Amino acid sequence: MFNRRRILLWGAASAVLPGLCASVPAWAEDSVKIGLILPMTGGQASTGKQIDNAIKLYMQQKGDTVAGKKIEIILKDDAAVPDNTKRLAQELIVNDKVNFIAGFGVTPAALAAAPLATQAKIPEVVMAAGTSIITERSPYIVRTSFTLAQSSTIIGDWAVKNGIKKVATLTSDYAPGNDALTFFKQHFTAGGGEIVEEVKVPLANPDFAPFLQRMKDAKPDAMFVFVPAGQGGNFMKQYAERGLDKSGIKVIGPGDVMDDDLLNNMGDAALGAVTAHLYSAAHPSAMNKDFVAAYKKAYGNRPGFMAVSGYDGIHLIYEALKKTGGATDGDKLIEAMKGMKWESPRGPVSIDPETRDIVQNIYIRKVEKVDGELYNVEFATFEAVKDSGKTKK
Amino acid sequence: MASILTNLFDGVAYGMLLFVLACGLAVTLGLMNFVNLAHGAFAMAGGYICAVLVNNSGWPFFAGLPLAFVGSAAIGVALERTLYRHLYRRSHLDQVLFSIGLVFMSVAAVDYIMGSSRVFIKLPAALEGQINLFGVGIGRYRLMIVVICGLLTLALQLILAKTRFGSRLRAAVDDPRAAIGLGINVPQVFAFTFAFGCGLAGLGGALSAEILGLDPYFPLKFMIYFLIVVTVGGSSSITGPFLASLLLGIADVAGKYYVPKVGPFVIYTVMIVILLWRPNGLFGRTAAR
């Protein structure tokens, strides 16, 4: 079947063909390819689905041509496993010759792709992962999501100013949880607050009972909570079961626990929880109302903060291409993205020209019932918050 | 003092839950000598059956529970008759590979059909909150778990020790050839036992959704806990896994409460110490076969 001559012929052809393509660059010039790497299966799949949905929605609304170029999305599923991310990024860059890599559900995935972005000199647009260090790992990384420092420091400041003196913390024991804890502690204790109890919950923890009992016995004014999105519902239910809501221990934290995606399933236990975050589906701007309505119409549920990060991520790519007149040179695109300002469904945002990280408003919100559904209702705004994980240096 | 008792109660409830989830595995692994790592998949099936009935079709929670049992048992029978029985005589490695493959298929199938986000079963209001008994906080839901699981354990023990079916099962396990010679339909007894184990897992899955969470990765996430219960308890009786579950549940809760920094490792430490002391588990006998 496979005689030696045929193999040789194929070998020769595959060696020559890429060379041919490279010598005729006009072929690739009509389209811009974006390699989108997201967790579409596995525990982080809701992140991937939200971002993918939001990008599709944006492209329906704004069309798929920018500056004369057709935008082509190549979606790959890495299931949030960094080894997959690296392999997929490599395939996208080498075989598909993408002009951008984008997506990245978790920090290790974003980090795994960073050296490839540097090597290939193409922008890596991070739309989800939230630890501070990410943008420092490659001069080609731009982020449109958030950092945990942004929301955790703000809730720390807010808590001390609003009569919360003693806080017990319950955070998941992995990088984002530890980030959230460190930044919260710094700001909360600097303002005169006291941490009365600190518990780190293992990531694969089935039952919160003993940890919650410890929280209850420490009798704090509030508990600071960060658990990965999926566990938020279980946590809130057990919090209510143990009567912590009735003993007056409030839940505060960065808004990941109260993601719009999960909020409605948590039940009334979540009522009254105060969190600081970049986005709520209840954000009262006209632009957001349109965004939520369009998203609901297309996908049947409301968008969460991951959806808005994806929506802004593709917007940034569109605007950068407009600015370069369709040129896909990585350095020019990154230059174009630096300092870019726009109005997002979450409010005004911009890209910090020094750190390439997003600068955005952080809102303090409280879970309330609106039209029979639970929403994070915003009641205070901290404007143009930078990532304090980097600005402190 | 009150918090000690609350913790003790939480530990007992957690242990009971582990027992119902794992005792089916003790039966297949210990009594039938079949390594069924897909046990958690039946627990997940029960959880999703109950969730769909209660959340989507409006069934009351207490009607969902027996159906979780029946549904998982039915899936168990179907798979036992079509797939599992071909593997009884194969090596343990084949059984492990087959059942772990089944786990991955169930994960993918549930992810595809039900979506990957976590599912919560709507509970009746009567099961929410805590009862305060002399200062000891007792969760209503956990109390229900203790009652249901306690009754189940008693019933299981009675069935195995006192009924005709129990003696047939024990005979079929101890010496299948002699049992066949005495006119016992061994394949039928095994099929029934397997289905019963799957049903228990399904009931456990439905009960655990509230406390452990229910998503398509359930069978993989909790496989380790099932195996710990069975190895520590020894797999030749029901009492062994029962006491092991209680011990592990209490140790786990106490460890996480009193020494939260190392709490998650307490359960593994207990396992290692017990296995060093009694390599066949607390109540294990040295294998007769």
Chai-1 contact restraints between the chains, C-beta under 6 A:
chainA,res_idxA,chainB,res_idxB,connection_type,confidence,min_distance_angstrom,max_distance_angstrom,comment,restraint_id
A,A45,B,S116,contact,1.0,0.0,6.0,A-B,restraint_1
A,S46,B,S117,contact,1.0,0.0,6.0,A-B,restraint_2
A,V199,B,P260,contact,1.0,0.0,6.0,A-B,restraint_3
A,P202,B,P264,contact,1.0,0.0,6.0,A-B,restraint_4
A,P206,B,L212,contact,1.0,0.0,6.0,A-B,restraint_5
A,D207,B,Y14,contact,1.0,0.0,6.0,A-B,restraint_6
A,D207,B,I211,contact,1.0,0.0,6.0,A-B,restraint_7
A,A209,B,D10,contact,1.0,0.0,6.0,A-B,restraint_8
A,P210,B,V253,contact,1.0,0.0,6.0,A-B,restraint_9
A,P210,B,K256,contact,1.0,0.0,6.0,A-B,restraint_10
A,P210,B,Y257,contact,1.0,0.0,6.0,A-B,restraint_11
A,Q213,B,Y257,contact,1.0,0.0,6.0,A-B,restraint_12
A,R214,B,Y257,contact,1.0,0.0,6.0,A-B,restraint_13
A,D217,B,S3,contact,1.0,0.0,6.0,A-B,restraint_14
A,G230,B,R118,contact,1.0,0.0,6.0,A-B,restraint_15
A,G233,B,R118,contact,1.0,0.0,6.0,A-B,restraint_16
A,G233,B,F120,contact,1.0,0.0,6.0,A-B,restraint_17
A,N234,B,G213,contact,1.0,0.0,6.0,A-B,restraint_18
A,E241,B,G139,contact,1.0,0.0,6.0,A-B,restraint_19
A,G243,B,Q130,contact,1.0,0.0,6.0,A-B,restraint_20
A,N265,B,F120,contact,1.0,0.0,6.0,A-B,restraint_21
